[in-house]
Amino acid sequence: MVLRHSKHVHSKKVVSAVMAGLLAFGGASVVSADETTVAATQSVASGFSDVNTGYWGEKYIYKLAAQGIVTGNNGKFRPNDPVTQEEAVTMAIRFLSMQDQLSSGAATLPTNIETNTYFKPYVALALQRNLLDSEKEASQADSQQIWGAKKATREWITEVLIRSIGRTADAEAAGNQATSFADNAQISPDRLGFVKVAIDLGLTQGVNGNRFDPQGAVTRAQLATFLSRAQAYIDTNYANQHEGVIMSVDNESLQLYVDGKVNTYKLNGATPYFTSDSEARISLADVKPYTKAIVVESNGTAAYVEITDQTEHVERLERTYARLSPNYVIWLDVNNTFEELTYDANTIFLDQNGRQIEASALVEGSLLVIERETFSPQKRIVSIRVKSGLVNKTASGVLQSVDTVNKTMTLKDSTGYEETFKWDDATVLRYQNQLLSPAELKAGSAVNYSVQNSILQSVEVTQNVDRTVQGMLYSVEANGRTITYKRNGSTQLETKFLANKPEIVLSGVVNPALSDLLADDVSGDQVILTIDGEERVTKIEVTGRQMEQLDAATIVSYDAKTRWLTVRDTNNQPRVIILDDKTKLESSMGTTLDRVEPLLGAGRKVSVTLVGTRALSLEVVYKVEGTISAIHTGNRVISILTAGGKVEEIPYNNNLLVELFGKSNATLSDVRVGDSVTAQLSVNQDYLHRLKLNSSAQFEVVFTEPSKNRMRVKANGTTSDIFTDKATLVGESGQAIVLADLRPGTLVNVDLQGTTAVRIAEVKLTLGEVTALDASGTNLMVKDYSGVSQSVNVSAGVRVTRNGSTAPNLSTLSPGDRVEIRKDIQGVTIIHVMDKLERSFWRLDNAELHVKRRSVNDQYRFPYADKVFVHQGDTTLSVQSLQDNDNIVLYLNHGVVVEIVKQ
């Protein structure tokens, strides 16, 4: 790229893309250092179109842009572009505000250090100020490339940065100290000390895999971050940066108290707001008066605002009002003596209801709350609020706290003022015509309230927050829409709607469902219900249940008329159990009473869950689930360790059937100790009839046949048929689905007992653009094709595939990559980087996109997805809107176009 310089632009306004490079470590394309005043002004006033809110380097980019250290070009910052050495030096000079020291005459540089003419004065000054070691730079010059045009490397930038903040001596002293990076040996010996000091000061970090990558390129966004951090180590004052206390702020302007003067800055929609202790942008509503801040201005407008101390610098005094005097003087009664304070025309007076009043409306003897600022010598009174004896008011606000011991509530009214009032037995508390107890009121609820003689008369919740109720579960509607309970201490039944997917917490049960809850009119589960603002139950936590579990009890007798079942428990004690219409039944013959009763003969084993003598559930034992602990081929016995820690010894014979998915003729030789199994017993429970090996696998759906409860799947080149009539089907968000919802190409995780699928779960696929990678190498941010940004954690393992190669970490990923993300059956995150092609559009032909070839061997026909994402910048387009010769970028996922970017 040719570097230009406009002689009509003042040097302070011309900010090179190079400086942006000095701010961080990484790289892409080069941007001209000659940016006009107009371009620079636009970048500060309207933001950068390619720096999205939430971008990791957003704060530092906007701060340095406002300070005039970095600029953009045509509304873009190009955060991933690399910087050259001559550009980086130019930025370092501006970082130190040394532009006024540039030589006005022709600059002379040492042999072998060549630069573009524009950059010579900057490089000459850098050599003069020891930001560069002239002897080292000259000796390391490359005869094949101009010194200034070389890409700035990470270790080279680190040396320039440490020299710029005056820590050269520290770096030389640390020259023999190794870093903890895995590639420490690759750092040039003469720059090792500079890297060590930069790490100690927190100015730089490594890249993925605990590497420093000393020869890696430096990006504009990375350099902006490091320069901004380095400002803590220099005393440079930027002419357009001001630090003070915010006097006032609204949608149009901000007033800043600076060294006894009040500066006023305009605000607009592009003004970015941050705090000093976070990289996340805040809103204008979060900027509060009387807090300390830095404002960087551009032509009278706040181009950057950073809150440095969020403490409100005001003090509050409680005084008894006596009288007013002319010339803005107020007299206050303090222990029978008088205190005189002066206010001004800007002081706000408020009554006890928060309404603004005239100072003359104050009544002698009123208790006042006086707020005055503490950051100026004048300690100006900001507001005076009445807080007098008896209060009569009707207001709206937010409940702050409830003290059930002292019977008080603290409320913040609509003006932000907090008051505490007592309630009594006559106080009415309600929500949507439902009476509440004080304990059910939750902090954060929006309320309307009335006070008479300082006693709360009523509190009506207008917008509730989550509240909890303790009680006994009475019933759960069969369709899962409502729940009925008895509140503790009450005999009345209450019914609430259930949220779409209420959270259920039941100790000892993995992924509990509504069917796992015990509802009963006498001894249902003790629960804590969380009820949201729409009066829906969002969470059910079982805190206690009265049920008892009898495992492998032996039947003594059964009376079909009375439904009395007599069993002998494992302690050989007799028990009488009563079956009723609510008893949940399970057996190898079916789940209805007429199917189960013939199996209730003396000597058979049953497992029973009961409350008192009433059976909640009964299973005629026909299977044992657990892991193989031993296989005794001599006496033909298999030992199975159950989840409860008990070892079941089960005999088998020559007719034993073994089921293993993917193997049609499985035998006992295919079974290993430690395998998870489901063992089905014979009808008489006397031997092992069928041994099913439990397994899980991930498949791609080929097609489905809902009428036959069958789907065809494939994995590793093998196609299989799976029947779904015994399986629970769930979508990628855990919602219930039907077989027809699974489309060809969908990935599913299938849990199998032998060859029987018992659970089929759709695998979540995320397609989108990588927007950021954190330094730890365990998280990345991805913006999917619906525009939603999400964080992806890969701490459980990751495999990244690109162009047929696989990497076990995120080191091969870069912001801007288009990816497909899923988890495999073991929970490892699989990231497939899509292929990228730049072509000219030709035409559409049915479901294919045709492009113009660059050579006769080029592929020119590509299938595209039904929901292909087509856009130009942030504008979404239709694929039909593409015109002949449009320059486009294609992103292909497994050969199918899923995104088209129009240039």
N, C-alpha and C positions, 0 to 999 in steps of 0.2 A: 504494500500500500504506500502511496506517495504521501508524505507528511507536508501539510501546507501551513502557512502562517499568514494571517491577515494583519497587515501593518496598521489597519485602522482600529484594531481592538486593543484596549488597554490590557497590559500583561496580567493584571489582577483578575480580570474577567475571563481570561482564556484559561480554562482548566482542562488539563490533559486526561485522557482515559488512562494514562500511565499511572497517575496518582492512585486512581481507584485500584490499580493492580497492586500497589504497595500495601493495600489494606488487608490482604489475605493471600492464601496460598492455593493455586489451582490454575486453569487456563482454557482458552478457546481462541477466538479470532481477534485480530488487532484493530483498534479503533483509532482514528486520527486524533492527535493531540491538539489540533487546532480547532477548537469549538467556539463558535461565535458568541457574542454577548446575548443575542436573542435566544440561541439554543440553551445557554446556561440559565437565563431567566425563566424560560418555560419549564425547565426541569425542576426548578425549585418551586415554582408557583403551582404547577399542576400535577406533580408527581411523575413517576416513571411507569409506563404501561406494562413493562416486563418485570416489575417488582411487586408481586402480589402481597396483599395483607397477610401476615403470618409467615412471610419468607424469612428464613433464619438470619439474614444479614440486613433486613429492612431498616432497623433502627440506625445502624452505623452508616448505611448508604445515605439516608436522608439527613443525618446530622452533618456529615462531611460535605454533602452537596450544599446545604444551607450555609456552611462556613466558607464555601467557595473553594474547597480543596479538591472536590471531584464534581464533574458535571455529566450530563448525558448528551445524547445526540438524537434530534428528531423525536423527543419524547421517550426515548429508551435509554436505559442505563447499561445494558449488556453485561449483566453481573458475571457471566461465565467466560467473558473474553480474557485472554492472557495479556500481560503487559511486557514491554521491552525494558531493557536496562536504562536507556536514555529517558523513557517515560517515567520510570520509577524514581529516578533521581530528580526529575522535575517536580514530581509530587512531593518528594521529601523536602525540597526547598520551600514549597508552599505550605506544607505541614508545619514547618518552623517559622513561617511568615518572614522569609528572608528575601522576598522579591525585590525590595528596595535596595538590596546590596548587590544586585546583578550589575555586571560591568556594562557600561554604555558603549564601549568600543568593541573592536573585534577581539574575540576570546581566542586564546591559544591553548591547545591541549597537548599532553605528552604524546610521544610517538606510540603508535598502535592503538590509541584511544580515539576512534573516529566516530562522529555523530552527524546527524542532520544539522544543518546550520542553525535552525531555530533553537536546538537544545544545547548548543555549545556554551552559552553563558551559564546555564544551570549546572552543567557538568563541571565547568571550570570553578564555579563557586563551591560546589560539593567537594572538589579536591582541595580547595583552599581551606574549607572548614573541617577537613578530615572526616567527611562523611564517606569518602572513598579513599582507599590506600592506592595512590597512583602507581607505585612500584608493583604491587600485586596485580592490579588491573591490567597494566601494560604487559606483564609477564604471562598473563593468562589469556591474552587476546588471541583470537582465532583468525588466521590469515585468510580463511575461506569465508568469513562473515564479518561485517562491520560491527564493531564493539557495541554501539548504541542500539543496533537492531536485534541483538541477541535476546531471546526470551529470558526474562528474569527468573532464576530458579529459587526454590524455597530457601536454600542455605545462603544464597547471595543476598536475597531480600532481608533475611534475618540479620546479616552483618550490617547492612545499610540502616536498618531500623535501630539496632542497638547503638551504632555510632551516632544516629540522629538524636537519641535521648541522652547522650553523654555518658554511656556506660562502657566505653572502649576499654578502660583500665580493668574493670571487673571482668570483661570477656577474656582479656589477656591472662588474668590471674586464674581463670577457670579453664585454661586451655588444655590441661591434662585430666580434666574430670569427665568421665564418660557419662552419657545419658543412659536412660533405661530402654531406649528404643531397640527393637530387634535388629535394625539396620544401622546401628551406631557406627560400625566399621566403615560404612559407605560415606559418612560425613567427612568432608575434607578436613584434615588435621588443623589447618590454619583457621578454620571457621567453627571448630567444635566448641570453643569457649563462648562464641557468640550465640550458638544454639542453646547451650546450657543456661546462659543468663536469661535468654528470652523465655525459656521454659520456667525458670524460677520466678520470673516477674509475671507469669500468666499471660504473656503476649501471644504465645503460639502453642499449638497442640499437635499431636501426631495425626496420622491418617489411619484408615482401617488396618487391622492386623498389627497394631502397636509398632508402626513404622513412621519414620520422619520423612522419608522420600526426599532426600536432599536435592536431587536434580529435577524434582517435579516442578511443573509450571505454577505460576501465581495468578489467580483470577482477580478481577476487579472487586467482586463482592468480598472475597476473603481479605484482600488488602485493606478495604474500607474498615472491616472489623478490627484488624490489628492496629491500624493507625489510630482509630478512635480509642481503643484501649490504651495505646501508648500516650495519649494526651494527658493521662494522669501523671506522667513522669517528666513533663516539660512545663515551663512557665509562660509559654506563648499566650498572648491575649489576642483574640480575633476581634477586629474592629466592629464587626456587626453582631457580636455575641454579648449578652447582658445577663447578669445574675442578680436576683433580688427576691422580693416577696410579692406574690400576686395580691393586688389591692381589690380588683374586681374582674369578673369574667362573664361574658354572655356570648350569644351566637355570633356577634359581629366584631367584638374587640376584647382585648385583654390589657389591663393596666398593671404595670410592674413597678414596685418601689425599689429604686436603685440609688444608693448613696445619697439619700435625702431628696431625690427627685422622683417624679412619677412619669414613666414612659408609657405611651399608649400605642398598641400595635393592632392592626387590623387582623381579623381571622377570616379564613374561607374554608370551603369544604375540603381542600387539599392539605391543610395544615396538619402535620402528623404530631401526635401526642404520645409521650413515653414517660416511664419513670426510670430513675437511675439504677434501680435494683432489679430490672427485668428487661428482657428483649421483646416482650409482647406489647403491641400497640394498645393504648387505652383510648377511650372516647372523650369527647369534650365534656360530657357530663361528669367524668371522673376528675376533672381539673377543678380544684376547690380554692376559693379565696383564702388568703392568709397562709398559704403553703409556699415553700421556697421553690424557685424554678430557674432554669436557664432558658432564655428566649434568643434564638438566632433569627435576625430579621433581614428581609430583603425588600428594599424600597417601601418601608413602612409596614410591611406585612410580616407576621410571624411565620417564618418558613419552617421552623422546628421549635417544639416546646418540650422540655424535659423537667419533670418534677423531681427535685433532688432531696426534698424532705417533705413528707406528707403530713407532718404534724401541723395542725392549725395554730398559728402563732397569735392566739387571743387568750385573754384571761376573763373569767366570769366572777363578778362580785355580787353578793346579795346585800341590798341596803333598803332601809325604810325611807320612803319619800317624804320630804318636808315641804318644799316649795320651789318655785322657779324665780329667777331674777333676770333682768334684761341682759342682753349681750351673751346669750347662750350659756347661762350658768344655772346649774341644778344643785339644790341643797338637800342633803341627806342626813337623817337622824341615825347616829351611831352611838349607842349607849348613852343617850341623853346629851351628847355633844353633836355639833354639826360639822359635816364634811362638805366641802365645796368642790365640785367637778365642773369642767367646761366641756361642752359638746359643740357640734357645728351643724351647719345646714344639711349635711349629708347623713346625720345620725337618724336612724329609723326608730320610731316608737311603736310598740305593739301592745295590744291588750292581752288579757289572759286567754283569749280565743285565737290569738295569732293574727288578728286583723290590725292593719296599720291605723294609727290614730295620731292626732296632733298632740304635741307636748302639753298643751294647755288642758287636755282631758285627764291628766293624772290627778288622782285624788289623794289628799294627805293621809298618811298612814298605810298606803299601799306598799306591799313588799315588792321590790324591783329586782330583776336580774339584769346587771349591766355588763355588756361585753365590750372589751376594748382591746385593740391590737397591741402587741408587745414588741414589734420589730422596729418601731421608730421612736425617737426621743420624745415625741409628743404624746405617745400612747393614746391615740385618737379613739374616742368612744364610737363604736360601730353601731350598736343597738341598745335600746332600753326596753325591757319587756316587763309587763305587770305580772306579778305572781303573788296575788293578795290572798287574804284569809279564806273566806268561803267562795267557792266557785260554782257558778251556774252556767252550764254551756251544753250545746249539742254540736258534735263535731264528727269528722271521719279521720281515720288514721290507721296506724299499724300497731298491733299488740306487741310489746317488747318482752314482757315477762309476767308471770303469775306467781304470787306467793300465797300458797294455800294455808300456810301457818298463820300469817299476819293478816290474811284476807285483803291483800292489796294487788292492784294491777298497775303496771307501768305502760303508758301508751305514748306513741309519738304522733302528734297531729300532722295535718297536711303541710304545715310550715316547717316541720322538722323539729319542733320543740317537744321535749319529753316531760310528762307529768305523771305522778303517781296518785291514785285514788283508792279509797277503801270500798268494799262492797259489803252488803249485809244479806240476810236471808230473803229480803224482798227484791233483791236485784234479779232481773230477768236476763238469762243468757240463752241465746238461741242461734240456730243456723237453719235457714229454709224451713221455718216454722217447727223445727225440732228443738226441744229444750236440751241444753247441754249442762254438764257439771263443770265447775271451774277447772278440774283436772284435765278435761278434754280440750280446753282452749290451748292453742299452740302459738308460741312466739312466731311472728312473721305473718299472721293472719290479718287481712284487711278487715276493718270493723267500722261500724257506725256506733257511737256511744252517746249517752246523755248523762249529765251530772247535775245533781241538785244538792245544794249545801255541802258540796265537796264529797258527796256519796254517789257512787255509780247507781243509776236507776236501771239502765239497760245496756247490754252489749250485744249487738247483732253482727255476726260474722257475715261479711259480704263476699269475701274471697278467701276460702279456707286453704290452709296448708295441710300436709299429711298429719293425721292424728291417730292415736291408737286406742283400742277398746279391748278390755280383757273380759273373757266370758267362756261359756261352754258351747261347743258346736252342736246344734240341734238337727240341722238337715242341710244337705247340698242338693239343689235341684238337678235332676238327671241330665239336663242339657248343659249344665255348667254355667247358667246365667245368674243364679241368685244363691245366696247363702243365708241361713237363718241361725240365730244364736240367742243365748240368754246372757245378758250382761251380768257380771259378778255382783251379787247383792240384790238382784232384781228377779222377779218371777215373770216379767213380761218378755215376750218374744219380739225380736227385731230382725227385719229382713233387709239386706242390701244387695245391690247388683254387684257382680264380679267384674273386674277389669278383664280385658281381652285375654291376657296371659298373666294371671296373678302369680307372684312368687310364693312358693311353698317351702317352708323350712321344717324338716322332720328329721330329728336325729337318728342316724343309723340307716337312712334310706337315701340312695343316690338318685338324683333327678326325680323327686317325689311328684305325684300327680294328685288331682282331686280325689281320684279313686282310692288313694292311700289314706285319706282322712277318715276318722271314725266319728260319725254323726249319730246321736242317740238322744231320746227325750229324757233319759235319766243319767247316763254316764258317757256322754260324748267327750271328744277331746277338749282339754283345756287349751285355749288359744289366745294369742294376741293378734288382733286384726288391725292392719294399717289401712286407714280410710283416707282417700285423697279428697281434693277440693270439690270434686263432682260427686262425692258420696259413693264412690265405688271402692270395693275392697281390692287393694293392689298387692297385699302380702298377708299370708296366713302362716303364723309361726306356732307350731304345736309345743306347748310348754309342759304338758303332762297328759297321760292317758291311763285309764284304769285297767286296760286289757292285760291278759295273761296269755303266754304262748306255750302250748304243749306240743313238743316235737316227738314224732315216732311213738305215739301212744298206741297201746294194743287194745283192740275192740274186745269187750266181754260180751255185750249184747246190744241189740237195737230194737226198740218198739216203734213200728211204723205208725201206729195210731196216735200215740202221744208225742212222737218224734224225740223220745228220750234215748240218748246214746250213752251207754256205760262203757268206760275205758279204764285201763290200768296204765298209770303214767310210768315214767322211767324209774321212779322210786318204788314201783310195785304197789302204789296206793290207788284205791278205786276212786273214780270221779264220774259224776253224772252231768251230762251236757245236753242242753235243749236246743234243738234246731228250730228255726222259724223262717218265715218268708223272706226275711232280710239276710239270712245267712248266705254268704258267698261260697259257692261250691266249685270244686275242681277235681277232675279224675281223668283217667285215660279213656273212659267211655263217654264223657260229656260233662256238662256243667249244670244240668237240671236235676231236680230231686229224683224224678223217675229213673234217670240214668245212674245216679249215684247210689240209691238205696240198695240195689242188688249186690253192691260191693261191700256193704257194711256188715259183713259176716264176722263171726268170732275168729280172733287170731290175726285179722288184717291190721296193718299199721295206718294210722291217720295222724295228720298234723292239724291242730286246732288253735284258733285264736278266739279267746272268749273274754267276756266281761261278766264276772260272777259265774253263773251257770249257763248264760246265754252265748251261743256260738256266733261270733261275727263272721268267721270263715272256717271252712273245713276242706281239707285236701286229702283224698285217699292217695296215699303215697304211691306214685307210679314213676317217679324219676328222682335222681340224686344229682345235684349240680356241684361241681368243685374241680379240684385238680388231682390228677393221678399221682398218688404217693408211692404206690408199689404195684407190680404185676407178678403174681405168684402162679407161674405156669404149671408148677408141679401139682398143687391141689386146686388149680383153676379158681383162683380168687383175685379180684381186683380191689385195691384199697383206694378210696377217694376221700380226700381231705375237703370237707365242706367249708363254706364261708364262716360258719360258727365255730370252727376249730375242731370239729368232731371228725373222726376217721370212720367211714362206713366200709365194712368188709362185705363185698357182694360176690357170690359165686356165679360162674358162667359155665356154659356147655359148648358143644361143637356147633350149635346153631347160632352162636353169637354173631350179630350183624354189626359191622363197623362202617360208619358214614364219615367220609372226609371229602369236602368240596374239592372238585377238580380231579378226583380219582374214583373211577367207577367200581373197581374191585378192591377196595381197601380191606385190610385184615388187621388183626391185633398186632402184627409186626410193624404197622405204621404208627402205633401209639407209643409215646415216650413218657417217662416220669416227668411231671411238671406240666403236661398238656392240660389245657382247660377243656372239660368235657361235660356233656349232659348224658347221664346214664338212665335209660328207660328200663323199668322192671317189667317182668311178666305180669299177667293179670293177677296171679296169686301171690305176687311180691316175693317169690321164692328164688328167683335167679335173674341175672342180667340178660335182657332180651336184645337191646340195641344200644350201642355206644356211639354217641355223636361227638365228634371233635369240634369244639367251638373255634371259630376263626373270624377274622375281619379282613376285608380287602376293599380296594378302591377300583371302580370300573367306569368305563365310558358307556353311556346308553347308546345302543345301536337303533333299537325301536322298541315300542311297547305295544302290547295287545291287552287292553283293559278288559275286554270281554272274556278273556281266558286267564286273567290275573297272571300274566306272564310278561317278562321283558327280556330282551336279548342284550347282552353286554359283552364288552371285550376288554382285555387287559393283556399287555405283553404279547400282542399278536394272536391271542387265543380267544375264541368266541364261545360264550356259554349262555344257556337259558336259565333264568331264575324265576320261580313262582313266588308271587307276592301275597297270596291269600292269608298267610300266617304272620305277615310282617306289619309293623307299624311304619308308616311313611311320614317323613317330616321334611319340610323345606329348609333352605339355607339359613333361615332365621329361627328355626325350631318350630314353625307353625305346621299344623296338620295339613297334608296334601293328599291327592289321589294319584293313582298311577298315570292318568292322562296328563298330569301336570309336568311329567318328566319328558323333556323334548330330546330328540336325537342330538348327541354331542354333549349332553349334560354329564357331569361327573357325579358319582354317588359312592358313599361309603356304605358297605353292606356288612351287617353282623349276621353270622350264620351259625346255626346249630346243626352240624353235619352238612347236609345239602339243603336244609330248610332256612330260608331267610327270615329272621325275626325282627330286624330293624333295617330300614333303608333311609339314609339321610342324604339329601342333596348337598353337594360340596359348594361352598361359597367361592365364586370366581370374581376377582376384582380386575378390571381392565382400566388402565389409565396411565397418567404421566407421573414419573418420579419428580417431586418438587424439592425435596431436601433429604439429606442423609446426616445423621448425627455423628459426632466424633467417636462415640463408643462402639459403633459398628453393630448395634443391636436394634436400631429403629430407623425407619424411613417414612417419609410423608409421601402419600400418593393422592393425586386428584383424579377421581374416576370420571367416566364419560358423562355422568349426570351433573358434574361440577362440584361434587362433595369431596372435601379433603379428609383423609383419614390416616391415622398413625398405624403402622404395621410393625409389630415387635417380632423379632426373629431369634430371641434368646434361646428358644427350644431347638434351634438348628435351622440351617438354610442351605439351599442349593440354588445357584444362579446359573442358568443356561443361556449362552449367547453364541450364535453361529456354530453350534455343535459342540462347544466346549462348556465344561461345568466347573464352577468355583464354589468352595465351601463357605464363602463369606460375601459381604457386600462390596468388596474392593473393586469389582469390575463394573459397578453401577455408577451412573452419573445423573445429576439433575437433567431432565429433558428426555431421558430414556422412556420409551413406552413399554409397559410390562403387563403380563398376565400373572396374577398371584393366586395361589391356592395352598392348602395344606394337604400333605399326603396322609395315609392312614396312621402313621406314627406321630403326626403332629408337626413334622418338619415343614417349614415354609418353602414352597417351590416357586421360584420367580423365573419366568421365561421372558427374555428380552426380545421384543418384536423386531423383525427385519424392517429396514427403512430404505425407501427408494424415492429418488427425485426424478420426475418425468413431466412430460407435457400431455395434457388431457386430449383424447381424440373423441371417443363416443361411448355410449352405453349400449349394451346388447343383452337384453333380458337381465339376468342377474350377474352379468360380467361387465367389468370396466376395461375399456381398451385405451392404451396409451401409445404414444409415438415412440418408435424404437430409436435408439442411438447407434445401434449396429444391427446387422442382420441376425445375429445370434441372440439378441435381447428377447426376453419374454415380454409380450405386449398385452396378454389377456389375463385378467385376474378376477376371480370370484370375490364378491363383496358381501358383508354381513347384512342381514335384514335391517339392523339398527346401526348401520355404519355412521360414525360421528364425523360430520363434515363441517368445517369451520374456517373462518378467516380471522385470525386474532381471537377476540372474544365473541365474535358474531357467528352464530350457528347458521349453517346453510343446509339446503337439501342437495342430495347427489345430483338431482335433475337440473340444478342451477349451474353446473359446471359447463363451460363453453370451450369450443375448440381452441387449442393452443394455451389454455390456462396452465400456468406452472403450478404443479401440485407435488406434495410430499405424501407418499403412501406408507402406512404402517400396517404390516401383515402379521397376523397371529396364526401360526401353523398354516400359512399359505393363503389365508383369507384376509382381505382388506377390512380392517375394523375402524380405521381413522384416515381421513383425508384432510390435509392442511392446504388450503389455497394460499399461494404466495401473493 
